[in-house]
Amino acid sequence: MNNNPTAKNVLMFVIILVVAFLAYTVLTMPDRRTTTERVGDAIHDLPQGVDKASRQLEDRTPGQKLGDEIKDNTGTR
């Protein structure tokens, strides 16, 4: 393998671009749970508060869910 710094930089840029695209794709996927699964998740989260349980019934992306979990754990809601 050659030690050309430009080739390494281009390869690193392509790898970062692919990882960013995959992360964006995963975080913006639609919620594919069925209504029964949503209700089950809401019932499971009911002891932690009605607002958290009601969020389980909404159609949110994994990125939105991750943001809610971060807010819940840091107490900035």
All heavy atoms as a GROMACS GRO file, in nm:
protein
  599
    1MET      N    1   0.084  -0.118   0.000
    1MET     CA    2   0.000   0.000   0.000
    1MET      C    3   0.088   0.123   0.000
    1MET      O    4   0.187   0.130   0.070
    1MET     CB    5  -0.090  -0.003   0.123
    1MET     CG    6  -0.188   0.108   0.128
    1MET     SD    7  -0.308   0.072   0.258
    1MET     CE    8  -0.416   0.204   0.229
    2ASN      N    9   0.050   0.221  -0.078
    2ASN     CA   10   0.134   0.341  -0.087
    2ASN      C   11   0.111   0.430   0.034
    2ASN      O   12   0.012   0.423   0.104
    2ASN     CB   13   0.108   0.416  -0.217
    2ASN     CG   14  -0.034   0.470  -0.226
    2ASN    OD1   15  -0.108   0.471  -0.129
    2ASN    ND2   16  -0.072   0.514  -0.343
    3ASN      N   17   0.206   0.516   0.060
    3ASN     CA   18   0.200   0.605   0.175
    3ASN      C   19   0.168   0.748   0.133
    3ASN      O   20   0.214   0.843   0.194
    3ASN     CB   21   0.333   0.602   0.252
    3ASN     CG   22   0.354   0.469   0.320
    3ASN    OD1   23   0.258   0.406   0.363
    3ASN    ND2   24   0.478   0.426   0.330
    4ASN      N   25   0.089   0.763   0.031
    4ASN     CA   26   0.050   0.893  -0.019
    4ASN      C   27  -0.050   0.957   0.077
    4ASN      O   28  -0.158   0.905   0.100
    4ASN     CB   29  -0.012   0.877  -0.158
    4ASN     CG   30  -0.037   1.009  -0.226
    4ASN    OD1   31  -0.017   1.115  -0.168
    4ASN    ND2   32  -0.082   1.001  -0.350
    5PRO      N   33  -0.016   1.074   0.136
    5PRO     CA   34  -0.106   1.137   0.232
    5PRO      C   35  -0.239   1.180   0.168
    5PRO      O   36  -0.343   1.177   0.233
    5PRO     CB   37  -0.030   1.259   0.284
    5PRO     CG   38   0.104   1.256   0.223
    5PRO     CD   39   0.110   1.146   0.124
    6THR      N   40  -0.238   1.216   0.042
    6THR     CA   41  -0.361   1.256  -0.024
    6THR      C   42  -0.457   1.138  -0.037
    6THR      O   43  -0.576   1.153  -0.014
    6THR     CB   44  -0.329   1.314  -0.164
    6THR    OG1   45  -0.236   1.421  -0.150
    6THR    CG2   46  -0.455   1.366  -0.230
    7ALA      N   47  -0.406   1.022  -0.071
    7ALA     CA   48  -0.489   0.903  -0.082
    7ALA      C   49  -0.548   0.866   0.053
    7ALA      O   50  -0.666   0.828   0.062
    7ALA     CB   51  -0.408   0.786  -0.138
    8LYS      N   52  -0.470   0.880   0.161
    8LYS     CA   53  -0.520   0.852   0.295
    8LYS      C   54  -0.630   0.951   0.333
    8LYS      O   55  -0.731   0.913   0.392
    8LYS     CB   56  -0.406   0.858   0.397
    8LYS     CG   57  -0.314   0.739   0.390
    8LYS     CD   58  -0.208   0.750   0.498
    8LYS     CE   59  -0.111   0.634   0.489
    8LYS     NZ   60  -0.007   0.642   0.593
    9ASN      N   61  -0.610   1.076   0.299
    9ASN     CA   62  -0.710   1.179   0.331
    9ASN      C   63  -0.840   1.154   0.256
    9ASN      O   64  -0.948   1.168   0.313
    9ASN     CB   65  -0.656   1.319   0.299
    9ASN     CG   66  -0.548   1.362   0.395
    9ASN    OD1   67  -0.536   1.308   0.505
    9ASN    ND2   68  -0.468   1.459   0.352
   10VAL      N   69  -0.829   1.116   0.131
   10VAL     CA   70  -0.949   1.088   0.052
   10VAL      C   71  -1.020   0.965   0.108
   10VAL      O   72  -1.143   0.965   0.121
   10VAL     CB   73  -0.912   1.069  -0.098
   10VAL    CG1   74  -1.030   1.014  -0.176
   10VAL    CG2   75  -0.864   1.199  -0.158
   11LEU      N   76  -0.945   0.863   0.143
   11LEU     CA   77  -1.004   0.743   0.200
   11LEU      C   78  -1.074   0.774   0.333
   11LEU      O   79  -1.186   0.729   0.356
   11LEU     CB   80  -0.897   0.635   0.220
   11LEU     CG   81  -0.946   0.503   0.279
   11LEU    CD1   82  -1.049   0.438   0.187
   11LEU    CD2   83  -0.829   0.410   0.303
   12MET      N   84  -1.011   0.851   0.419
   12MET     CA   85  -1.073   0.889   0.546
   12MET      C   86  -1.200   0.971   0.522
   12MET      O   87  -1.301   0.952   0.590
   12MET     CB   88  -0.975   0.968   0.632
   12MET     CG   89  -0.867   0.882   0.690
   12MET     SD   90  -0.933   0.753   0.795
   12MET     CE   91  -0.955   0.843   0.944
   13PHE      N   92  -1.198   1.060   0.425
   13PHE     CA   93  -1.316   1.141   0.394
   13PHE      C   94  -1.430   1.052   0.346
   13PHE      O   95  -1.544   1.069   0.387
   13PHE     CB   96  -1.282   1.246   0.287
   13PHE     CG   97  -1.399   1.328   0.246
   13PHE    CD1   98  -1.450   1.426   0.330
   13PHE    CD2   99  -1.462   1.307   0.124
   13PHE    CE1  100  -1.559   1.502   0.293
   13PHE    CE2  101  -1.572   1.382   0.086
   13PHE     CZ  102  -1.620   1.480   0.171
   14VAL      N  103  -1.400   0.956   0.261
   14VAL     CA  104  -1.503   0.864   0.210
   14VAL      C  105  -1.560   0.780   0.324
   14VAL      O  106  -1.682   0.762   0.334
   14VAL     CB  107  -1.446   0.776   0.097
   14VAL    CG1  108  -1.542   0.663   0.062
   14VAL    CG2  109  -1.415   0.860  -0.026
   15ILE      N  110  -1.475   0.731   0.413
   15ILE     CA  111  -1.522   0.651   0.527
   15ILE      C  112  -1.610   0.735   0.618
   15ILE      O  113  -1.718   0.690   0.660
   15ILE     CB  114  -1.402   0.591   0.604
   15ILE    CG1  115  -1.335   0.484   0.519
   15ILE    CG2  116  -1.446   0.536   0.738
   15ILE    CD1  117  -1.205   0.431   0.577
   16ILE      N  118  -1.570   0.857   0.648
   16ILE     CA  119  -1.651   0.946   0.732
   16ILE      C  120  -1.784   0.977   0.665
   16ILE      O  121  -1.889   0.979   0.730
   16ILE     CB  122  -1.573   1.075   0.765
   16ILE    CG1  123  -1.458   1.042   0.860
   16ILE    CG2  124  -1.663   1.181   0.824
   16ILE    CD1  125  -1.362   1.156   0.882
   17LEU      N  126  -1.782   0.997   0.536
   17LEU     CA  127  -1.904   1.025   0.461
   17LEU      C  128  -2.001   0.907   0.466
   17LEU      O  129  -2.121   0.925   0.488
   17LEU     CB  130  -1.869   1.060   0.316
   17LEU     CG  131  -1.980   1.118   0.230
   17LEU    CD1  132  -2.026   1.251   0.286
   17LEU    CD2  133  -1.929   1.136   0.088
   18VAL      N  134  -1.950   0.786   0.450
   18VAL     CA  135  -2.034   0.666   0.455
   18VAL      C  136  -2.092   0.647   0.595
   18VAL      O  137  -2.211   0.619   0.611
   18VAL     CB  138  -1.954   0.541   0.410
   18VAL    CG1  139  -2.028   0.413   0.442
   18VAL    CG2  140  -1.923   0.550   0.262
   19VAL      N  141  -2.010   0.665   0.698
   19VAL     CA  142  -2.058   0.650   0.836
   19VAL      C  143  -2.165   0.756   0.867
   19VAL      O  144  -2.268   0.725   0.928
   19VAL     CB  145  -1.941   0.658   0.936
   19VAL    CG1  146  -1.990   0.671   1.078
   19VAL    CG2  147  -1.852   0.536   0.921
   20ALA      N  148  -2.145   0.879   0.822
   20ALA     CA  149  -2.243   0.984   0.845
   20ALA      C  150  -2.374   0.953   0.773
   20ALA      O  151  -2.483   0.973   0.829
   20ALA     CB  152  -2.188   1.118   0.799
   21PHE      N  153  -2.366   0.903   0.651
   21PHE     CA  154  -2.486   0.867   0.577
   21PHE      C  155  -2.562   0.754   0.646
   21PHE      O  156  -2.685   0.760   0.659
   21PHE     CB  157  -2.451   0.826   0.434
   21PHE     CG  158  -2.569   0.779   0.355
   21PHE    CD1  159  -2.662   0.869   0.307
   21PHE    CD2  160  -2.588   0.644   0.330
   21PHE    CE1  161  -2.772   0.826   0.235
   21PHE    CE2  162  -2.697   0.599   0.259
   21PHE     CZ  163  -2.790   0.690   0.211
   22LEU      N  164  -2.490   0.653   0.692
   22LEU     CA  165  -2.555   0.541   0.763
   22LEU      C  166  -2.619   0.588   0.893
   22LEU      O  167  -2.731   0.546   0.926
   22LEU     CB  168  -2.455   0.429   0.789
   22LEU     CG  169  -2.408   0.353   0.666
   22LEU    CD1  170  -2.299   0.253   0.705
   22LEU    CD2  171  -2.523   0.282   0.598
   23ALA      N  172  -2.552   0.673   0.967
   23ALA     CA  173  -2.608   0.725   1.092
   23ALA      C  174  -2.734   0.806   1.065
   23ALA      O  175  -2.836   0.791   1.134
   23ALA     CB  176  -2.505   0.810   1.165
   24TYR      N  177  -2.731   0.891   0.963
   24TYR     CA  178  -2.848   0.969   0.927
   24TYR      C  179  -2.964   0.879   0.886
   24TYR      O  180  -3.078   0.900   0.926
   24TYR     CB  181  -2.814   1.066   0.813
   24TYR     CG  182  -2.934   1.143   0.763
   24TYR    CD1  183  -2.981   1.253   0.834
   24TYR    CD2  184  -3.001   1.105   0.647
   24TYR    CE1  185  -3.092   1.323   0.789
   24TYR    CE2  186  -3.112   1.174   0.603
   24TYR     CZ  187  -3.157   1.284   0.674
   24TYR     OH  188  -3.267   1.351   0.630
   25THR      N  189  -2.934   0.776   0.809
   25THR     CA  190  -3.038   0.683   0.764
   25THR      C  191  -3.103   0.611   0.881
   25THR      O  192  -3.225   0.599   0.888
   25THR     CB  193  -2.979   0.582   0.665
   25THR    OG1  194  -2.920   0.652   0.555
   25THR    CG2  195  -3.085   0.487   0.612
   26VAL      N  196  -3.022   0.564   0.975
   26VAL     CA  197  -3.076   0.492   1.090
   26VAL      C  198  -3.157   0.585   1.180
   26VAL      O  199  -3.264   0.548   1.228
   26VAL     CB  200  -2.961   0.424   1.169
   26VAL    CG1  201  -3.009   0.374   1.303
   26VAL    CG2  202  -2.902   0.311   1.088
   27LEU      N  203  -3.108   0.706   1.203
   27LEU     CA  204  -3.177   0.797   1.295
   27LEU      C  205  -3.305   0.856   1.238
   27LEU      O  206  -3.386   0.910   1.313
   27LEU     CB  207  -3.082   0.908   1.338
   27LEU     CG  208  -2.968   0.863   1.429
   27LEU    CD1  209  -2.873   0.978   1.456
   27LEU    CD2  210  -3.020   0.804   1.558
   28THR      N  211  -3.325   0.849   1.108
   28THR     CA  212  -3.447   0.906   1.049
   28THR      C  213  -3.542   0.799   0.995
   28THR      O  214  -3.637   0.832   0.924
   28THR     CB  215  -3.411   1.004   0.936
   28THR    OG1  216  -3.335   0.936   0.837
   28THR    CG2  217  -3.335   1.124   0.989
   29MET      N  218  -3.518   0.673   1.031
   29MET     CA  219  -3.608   0.566   0.986
   29MET      C  220  -3.747   0.585   1.047
   29MET      O  221  -3.759   0.631   1.161
   29MET     CB  222  -3.555   0.429   1.033
   29MET     CG  223  -3.436   0.381   0.961
   29MET     SD  224  -3.368   0.222   1.022
   29MET     CE  225  -3.489   0.156   1.127
   30PRO      N  226  -3.851   0.550   0.974
   30PRO     CA  227  -3.985   0.561   1.032
   30PRO      C  228  -4.008   0.453   1.138
   30PRO      O  229  -3.941   0.349   1.139
   30PRO     CB  230  -4.078   0.539   0.912
   30PRO     CG  231  -3.997   0.465   0.813
   30PRO     CD  232  -3.853   0.505   0.835
   31ASP      N  233  -4.100   0.481   1.227
   31ASP     CA  234  -4.136   0.386   1.333
   31ASP      C  235  -4.218   0.274   1.272
   31ASP      O  236  -4.326   0.297   1.219
   31ASP     CB  237  -4.215   0.460   1.441
   31ASP     CG  238  -4.236   0.377   1.565
   31ASP    OD1  239  -4.184   0.264   1.570
   31ASP    OD2  240  -4.303   0.425   1.657
   32ARG      N  241  -4.170   0.153   1.277
   32ARG     CA  242  -4.237   0.040   1.213
   32ARG      C  243  -4.310  -0.050   1.313
   32ARG      O  244  -4.349  -0.160   1.280
   32ARG     CB  245  -4.136  -0.043   1.135
   32ARG     CG  246  -4.071   0.034   1.022
   32ARG     CD  247  -3.987  -0.057   0.936
   32ARG     NE  248  -3.906   0.016   0.843
   32ARG     CZ  249  -3.945   0.051   0.721
   32ARG    NH1  250  -4.065   0.020   0.681
   32ARG    NH2  251  -3.864   0.118   0.642
   33ARG      N  252  -4.328   0.000   1.437
   33ARG     CA  253  -4.400  -0.080   1.535
   33ARG      C  254  -4.549  -0.083   1.502
   33ARG      O  255  -4.605   0.013   1.451
   33ARG     CB  256  -4.384  -0.023   1.676
   33ARG     CG  257  -4.243  -0.026   1.727
   33ARG     CD  258  -4.234   0.034   1.864
   33ARG     NE  259  -4.274   0.175   1.857
   33ARG     CZ  260  -4.309   0.247   1.962
   33ARG    NH1  261  -4.309   0.194   2.082
   33ARG    NH2  262  -4.344   0.373   1.948
   34THR      N  263  -4.614  -0.194   1.536
   34THR     CA  264  -4.758  -0.203   1.518
   34THR      C  265  -4.827  -0.131   1.633
   34THR      O  266  -4.765  -0.095   1.733
   34THR     CB  267  -4.804  -0.350   1.515
   34THR    OG1  268  -4.778  -0.407   1.644
   34THR    CG2  269  -4.733  -0.429   1.407
   35THR      N  270  -4.956  -0.110   1.618
   35THR     CA  271  -5.033  -0.043   1.723
   35THR      C  272  -5.027  -0.122   1.853
   35THR      O  273  -5.012  -0.064   1.962
   35THR     CB  274  -5.180  -0.026   1.679
   35THR    OG1  275  -5.181   0.047   1.556
   35THR    CG2  276  -5.260   0.049   1.782
   36THR      N  277  -5.033  -0.252   1.845
   36THR     CA  278  -5.025  -0.336   1.964
   36THR      C  279  -4.891  -0.320   2.034
   36THR      O  280  -4.885  -0.313   2.157
   36THR     CB  281  -5.047  -0.484   1.925
   36THR    OG1  282  -5.168  -0.496   1.850
   36THR    CG2  283  -5.052  -0.573   2.047
   37GLU      N  284  -4.783  -0.313   1.957
   37GLU     CA  285  -4.651  -0.294   2.017
   37GLU      C  286  -4.640  -0.157   2.083
   37GLU      O  287  -4.582  -0.144   2.191
   37GLU     CB  288  -4.542  -0.309   1.911
   37GLU     CG  289  -4.526  -0.450   1.860
   37GLU     CD  290  -4.434  -0.459   1.741
   37GLU    OE1  291  -4.424  -0.363   1.662
   37GLU    OE2  292  -4.370  -0.566   1.726
   38ARG      N  293  -4.698  -0.056   2.022
   38ARG     CA  294  -4.695   0.079   2.081
   38ARG      C  295  -4.772   0.083   2.212
   38ARG      O  296  -4.727   0.143   2.309
   38ARG     CB  297  -4.754   0.181   1.984
   38ARG     CG  298  -4.666   0.207   1.866
   38ARG     CD  299  -4.727   0.310   1.775
   38ARG     NE  300  -4.653   0.314   1.651
   38ARG     CZ  301  -4.672   0.402   1.557
   38ARG    NH1  302  -4.764   0.493   1.570
   38ARG    NH2  303  -4.600   0.399   1.448
   39VAL      N  304  -4.890   0.022   2.213
   39VAL     CA  305  -4.970   0.019   2.336
   39VAL      C  306  -4.896  -0.059   2.444
   39VAL      O  307  -4.892  -0.017   2.561
   39VAL     CB  308  -5.110  -0.040   2.309
   39VAL    CG1  309  -5.184  -0.065   2.437
   39VAL    CG2  310  -5.189   0.052   2.218
   40GLY      N  311  -4.835  -0.170   2.408
   40GLY     CA  312  -4.757  -0.248   2.504
   40GLY      C  313  -4.641  -0.168   2.562
   40GLY      O  314  -4.616  -0.172   2.683
   41ASP      N  315  -4.571  -0.093   2.478
   41ASP     CA  316  -4.461  -0.009   2.525
   41ASP      C  317  -4.513   0.102   2.616
   41ASP      O  318  -4.449   0.138   2.714
   41ASP     CB  319  -4.385   0.050   2.407
   41ASP     CG  320  -4.305  -0.054   2.330
   41ASP    OD1  321  -4.282  -0.164   2.385
   41ASP    OD2  322  -4.266  -0.025   2.216
   42ALA      N  323  -4.629   0.159   2.582
   42ALA     CA  324  -4.688   0.264   2.665
   42ALA      C  325  -4.726   0.210   2.802
   42ALA      O  326  -4.703   0.275   2.904
   42ALA     CB  327  -4.810   0.325   2.596
   43ILE      N  328  -4.784   0.091   2.805
   43ILE     CA  329  -4.820   0.031   2.934
   43ILE      C  330  -4.694   0.002   3.016
   43ILE      O  331  -4.691   0.023   3.137
   43ILE     CB  332  -4.903  -0.098   2.910
   43ILE    CG1  333  -5.040  -0.060   2.855
   43ILE    CG2  334  -4.916  -0.179   3.039
   43ILE    CD1  335  -5.122  -0.178   2.806
   44HIS      N  336  -4.590  -0.043   2.950
   44HIS     CA  337  -4.464  -0.071   3.017
   44HIS      C  338  -4.404   0.056   3.078
   44HIS      O  339  -4.344   0.053   3.186
   44HIS     CB  340  -4.365  -0.135   2.919
   44HIS     CG  341  -4.235  -0.170   2.980
   44HIS    ND1  342  -4.127  -0.085   2.975
   44HIS    CD2  343  -4.193  -0.279   3.049
   44HIS    CE1  344  -4.026  -0.140   3.037
   44HIS    NE2  345  -4.064  -0.259   3.083
   45ASP      N  346  -4.417   0.171   3.011
   45ASP     CA  347  -4.360   0.296   3.058
   45ASP      C  348  -4.453   0.375   3.149
   45ASP      O  349  -4.414   0.481   3.199
   45ASP     CB  350  -4.320   0.385   2.938
   45ASP     CG  351  -4.194   0.336   2.872
   45ASP    OD1  352  -4.124   0.251   2.930
   45ASP    OD2  353  -4.162   0.383   2.761
   46LEU      N  354  -4.573   0.329   3.172
   46LEU     CA  355  -4.669   0.401   3.255
   46LEU      C  356  -4.619   0.430   3.396
   46LEU      O  357  -4.641   0.540   3.447
   46LEU     CB  358  -4.802   0.326   3.257
   46LEU     CG  359  -4.924   0.404   3.302
   46LEU    CD1  360  -4.941   0.530   3.219
   46LEU    CD2  361  -5.048   0.318   3.293
   47PRO      N  362  -4.549   0.338   3.464
   47PRO     CA  363  -4.499   0.370   3.598
   47PRO      C  364  -4.400   0.486   3.600
   47PRO      O  365  -4.379   0.549   3.704
   47PRO     CB  366  -4.432   0.241   3.644
   47PRO     CG  367  -4.492   0.134   3.563
   47PRO     CD  368  -4.527   0.197   3.431
   48GLN      N  369  -4.339   0.518   3.487
   48GLN     CA  370  -4.240   0.626   3.482
   48GLN      C  371  -4.305   0.761   3.450
   48GLN      O  372  -4.236   0.860   3.438
   48GLN     CB  373  -4.132   0.593   3.379
   48GLN     CG  374  -4.053   0.472   3.421
   48GLN     CD  375  -3.990   0.400   3.303
   48GLN    OE1  376  -4.020   0.430   3.189
   48GLN    NE2  377  -3.905   0.305   3.334
   49GLY      N  378  -4.435   0.762   3.432
   49GLY     CA  379  -4.507   0.887   3.407
   49GLY      C  380  -4.594   0.877   3.284
   49GLY      O  381  -4.562   0.806   3.189
   50VAL      N  382  -4.705   0.949   3.290
   50VAL     CA  383  -4.801   0.947   3.179
   50VAL      C  384  -4.742   1.011   3.055
   50VAL      O  385  -4.765   0.965   2.942
   50VAL     CB  386  -4.931   1.018   3.222
   50VAL    CG1  387  -5.028   1.026   3.106
   50VAL    CG2  388  -4.995   0.948   3.339
   51ASP      N  389  -4.661   1.116   3.073
   51ASP     CA  390  -4.603   1.182   2.955
   51ASP      C  391  -4.507   1.089   2.880
   51ASP      O  392  -4.506   1.086   2.758
   51ASP     CB  393  -4.533   1.311   2.994
   51ASP     CG  394  -4.424   1.292   3.098
   51ASP    OD1  395  -4.431   1.194   3.174
   51ASP    OD2  396  -4.331   1.375   3.102
   52LYS      N  397  -4.429   1.012   2.956
   52LYS     CA  398  -4.337   0.918   2.890
   52LYS      C  399  -4.415   0.806   2.822
   52LYS      O  400  -4.381   0.762   2.712
   52LYS     CB  401  -4.239   0.860   2.990
   52LYS     CG  402  -4.132   0.778   2.925
   52LYS     CD  403  -4.017   0.748   3.015
   52LYS     CE  404  -3.913   0.670   2.937
   52LYS     NZ  405  -3.792   0.651   3.011
   53ALA      N  406  -4.522   0.760   2.886
   53ALA     CA  407  -4.604   0.655   2.826
   53ALA      C  408  -4.674   0.706   2.700
   53ALA      O  409  -4.684   0.634   2.601
   53ALA     CB  410  -4.707   0.605   2.927
   54SER      N  411  -4.720   0.830   2.703
   54SER     CA  412  -4.790   0.883   2.585
   54SER      C  413  -4.697   0.900   2.466
   54SER      O  414  -4.739   0.891   2.351
   54SER     CB  415  -4.858   1.015   2.619
   54SER     OG  416  -4.762   1.115   2.645
   55ARG      N  417  -4.567   0.924   2.493
   55ARG     CA  418  -4.470   0.935   2.383
   55ARG      C  419  -4.457   0.804   2.306
   55ARG      O  420  -4.422   0.804   2.188
   55ARG     CB  421  -4.333   0.976   2.435
   55ARG     CG  422  -4.322   1.123   2.461
   55ARG     CD  423  -4.180   1.160   2.491
   55ARG     NE  424  -4.171   1.189   2.633
   55ARG     CZ  425  -4.067   1.165   2.710
   55ARG    NH1  426  -3.959   1.111   2.661
   55ARG    NH2  427  -4.068   1.194   2.837
   56GLN      N  428  -4.483   0.692   2.373
   56GLN     CA  429  -4.471   0.562   2.306
   56GLN      C  430  -4.580   0.542   2.201
   56GLN      O  431  -4.566   0.461   2.111
   56GLN     CB  432  -4.479   0.448   2.408
   56GLN     CG  433  -4.361   0.444   2.502
   56GLN     CD  434  -4.231   0.417   2.430
   56GLN    OE1  435  -4.225   0.351   2.327
   56GLN    NE2  436  -4.123   0.469   2.486
   57LEU      N  437  -4.688   0.618   2.212
   57LEU     CA  438  -4.798   0.605   2.116
   57LEU      C  439  -4.777   0.691   1.992
   57LEU      O  440  -4.847   0.675   1.893
   57LEU     CB  441  -4.931   0.642   2.183
   57LEU     CG  442  -4.969   0.556   2.303
   57LEU    CD1  443  -5.092   0.612   2.370
   57LEU    CD2  444  -4.990   0.412   2.262
   58GLU      N  445  -4.681   0.782   1.997
   58GLU     CA  446  -4.656   0.872   1.885
   58GLU      C  447  -4.568   0.804   1.780
   58GLU      O  448  -4.491   0.713   1.810
   58GLU     CB  449  -4.586   0.999   1.935
   58GLU     CG  450  -4.670   1.079   2.033
   58GLU     CD  451  -4.591   1.192   2.095
   58GLU    OE1  452  -4.472   1.208   2.062
   58GLU    OE2  453  -4.649   1.264   2.177
   59ASP      N  454  -4.578   0.852   1.658
   59ASP     CA  455  -4.495   0.803   1.547
   59ASP      C  456  -4.370   0.889   1.542
   59ASP      O  457  -4.371   0.998   1.486
   59ASP     CB  458  -4.574   0.810   1.416
   59ASP     CG  459  -4.498   0.747   1.301
   59ASP    OD1  460  -4.410   0.664   1.327
   59ASP    OD2  461  -4.529   0.781   1.186
   60ARG      N  462  -4.261   0.840   1.605
   60ARG     CA  463  -4.138   0.918   1.612
   60ARG      C  464  -4.022   0.836   1.557
   60ARG      O  465  -4.022   0.714   1.564
   60ARG     CB  466  -4.110   0.956   1.757
   60ARG     CG  467  -4.217   1.049   1.811
   60ARG     CD  468  -4.198   1.094   1.955
   60ARG     NE  469  -4.084   1.042   2.024
   60ARG     CZ  470  -4.089   0.947   2.118
   60ARG    NH1  471  -4.201   0.892   2.151
   60ARG    NH2  472  -3.980   0.908   2.180
   61THR      N  473  -3.923   0.906   1.506
   61THR     CA  474  -3.804   0.839   1.452
   61THR      C  475  -3.711   0.798   1.566
   61THR      O  476  -3.723   0.850   1.678
   61THR     CB  477  -3.727   0.934   1.358
   61THR    OG1  478  -3.677   1.044   1.434
   61THR    CG2  479  -3.815   0.983   1.244
   62PRO      N  480  -3.617   0.707   1.541
   62PRO     CA  481  -3.521   0.671   1.645
   62PRO      C  482  -3.440   0.791   1.696
   62PRO      O  483  -3.405   0.796   1.813
   62PRO     CB  484  -3.430   0.569   1.576
   62PRO     CG  485  -3.517   0.507   1.472
   62PRO     CD  486  -3.606   0.619   1.424
   63GLY      N  487  -3.413   0.887   1.609
   63GLY     CA  488  -3.341   1.007   1.652
   63GLY      C  489  -3.421   1.088   1.752
   63GLY      O  490  -3.366   1.140   1.850
   64GLN      N  491  -3.551   1.099   1.731
   64GLN     CA  492  -3.636   1.171   1.825
   64GLN      C  493  -3.645   1.096   1.958
   64GLN      O  494  -3.643   1.157   2.065
   64GLN     CB  495  -3.776   1.189   1.766
   64GLN     CG  496  -3.779   1.284   1.649
   64GLN     CD  497  -3.911   1.280   1.574
   64GLN    OE1  498  -3.971   1.174   1.559
   64GLN    NE2  499  -3.956   1.396   1.527
   65LYS      N  500  -3.653   0.965   1.951
   65LYS     CA  501  -3.657   0.884   2.073
   65LYS      C  502  -3.526   0.898   2.151
   65LYS      O  503  -3.527   0.909   2.274
   65LYS     CB  504  -3.681   0.737   2.039
   65LYS     CG  505  -3.818   0.709   1.984
   65LYS     CD  506  -3.830   0.563   1.947
   65LYS     CE  507  -3.956   0.534   1.871
   65LYS     NZ  508  -3.964   0.396   1.825
   66LEU      N  509  -3.415   0.898   2.080
   66LEU     CA  510  -3.285   0.914   2.144
   66LEU      C  511  -3.276   1.050   2.211
   66LEU      O  512  -3.227   1.062   2.324
   66LEU     CB  513  -3.173   0.897   2.040
   66LEU     CG  514  -3.030   0.912   2.090
   66LEU    CD1  515  -3.000   0.805   2.194
   66LEU    CD2  516  -2.933   0.904   1.974
   67GLY      N  517  -3.324   1.154   2.144
   67GLY     CA  518  -3.325   1.287   2.204
   67GLY      C  519  -3.409   1.293   2.330
   67GLY      O  520  -3.370   1.356   2.429
   68ASP      N  521  -3.524   1.226   2.329
   68ASP     CA  522  -3.609   1.222   2.448
   68ASP      C  523  -3.539   1.150   2.564
   68ASP      O  524  -3.548   1.194   2.679
   68ASP     CB  525  -3.742   1.152   2.417
   68ASP     CG  526  -3.833   1.237   2.331
   68ASP    OD1  527  -3.811   1.360   2.323
   68ASP    OD2  528  -3.927   1.180   2.272
   69GLU      N  529  -3.472   1.040   2.534
   69GLU     CA  530  -3.401   0.968   2.639
   69GLU      C  531  -3.288   1.052   2.699
   69GLU      O  532  -3.267   1.052   2.820
   69GLU     CB  533  -3.344   0.836   2.585
   69GLU     CG  534  -3.449   0.732   2.558
   69GLU     CD  535  -3.523   0.688   2.683
   69GLU    OE1  536  -3.459   0.675   2.790
   69GLU    OE2  537  -3.645   0.668   2.674
   70ILE      N  538  -3.219   1.126   2.614
   70ILE     CA  539  -3.112   1.213   2.664
   70ILE      C  540  -3.170   1.322   2.754
   70ILE      O  541  -3.118   1.350   2.862
   70ILE     CB  542  -3.032   1.274   2.546
   70ILE    CG1  543  -2.951   1.164   2.477
   70ILE    CG2  544  -2.941   1.386   2.595
   70ILE    CD1  545  -2.887   1.208   2.348
   71LYS      N  546  -3.282   1.381   2.711
   71LYS     CA  547  -3.346   1.484   2.794
   71LYS      C  548  -3.396   1.426   2.925
   71LYS      O  549  -3.383   1.490   3.029
   71LYS     CB  550  -3.462   1.546   2.718
   71LYS     CG  551  -3.420   1.636   2.605
   71LYS     CD  552  -3.541   1.689   2.531
   71LYS     CE  553  -3.500   1.767   2.409
   71LYS     NZ  554  -3.617   1.809   2.330
   72ASP      N  555  -3.452   1.306   2.922
   72ASP     CA  556  -3.502   1.243   3.044
   72ASP      C  557  -3.388   1.214   3.142
   72ASP      O  558  -3.404   1.230   3.262
   72ASP     CB  559  -3.577   1.113   3.011
   72ASP     CG  560  -3.710   1.137   2.944
   72ASP    OD1  561  -3.759   1.252   2.947
   72ASP    OD2  562  -3.765   1.040   2.887
   73ASN      N  563  -3.276   1.170   3.090
   73ASN     CA  564  -3.165   1.132   3.177
   73ASN      C  565  -3.084   1.251   3.228
   73ASN      O  566  -3.017   1.239   3.328
   73ASN     CB  567  -3.074   1.032   3.107
   73ASN     CG  568  -3.141   0.898   3.091
   73ASN    OD1  569  -3.221   0.857   3.173
   73ASN    ND2  570  -3.108   0.829   2.983
   74THR      N  571  -3.091   1.364   3.157
   74THR     CA  572  -3.018   1.482   3.205
   74THR      C  573  -3.108   1.576   3.283
   74THR      O  574  -3.061   1.669   3.344
   74THR     CB  575  -2.954   1.559   3.088
   74THR    OG1  576  -3.056   1.600   2.998
   74THR    CG2  577  -2.850   1.474   3.017
   75GLY      N  578  -3.238   1.554   3.278
   75GLY     CA  579  -3.331   1.635   3.353
   75GLY      C  580  -3.355   1.773   3.294
   75GLY      O  581  -3.388   1.866   3.366
   76THR      N  582  -3.340   1.788   3.163
   76THR     CA  583  -3.358   1.920   3.100
   76THR      C  584  -3.492   1.933   3.032
   76THR      O  585  -3.506   2.009   2.938
   76THR     CB  586  -3.245   1.946   2.999
   76THR    OG1  587  -3.248   1.844   2.899
   76THR    CG2  588  -3.112   1.953   3.065
   77ARG      N  589  -3.589   1.861   3.073
   77ARG     CA  590  -3.719   1.869   3.008
   77ARG      C  591  -3.807   1.969   3.073
   77ARG      O  592  -3.824   2.002   3.178
   77ARG     CB  593  -3.787   1.733   3.009
   77ARG     CG  594  -3.902   1.733   2.912
   77ARG     CD  595  -3.925   1.595   2.870
   77ARG     NE  596  -3.893   1.590   2.731
   77ARG     CZ  597  -3.976   1.543   2.641
   77ARG    NH1  598  -4.087   1.494   2.673
   77ARG    NH2  599  -3.942   1.541   2.515
   0.00000   0.00000   0.00000
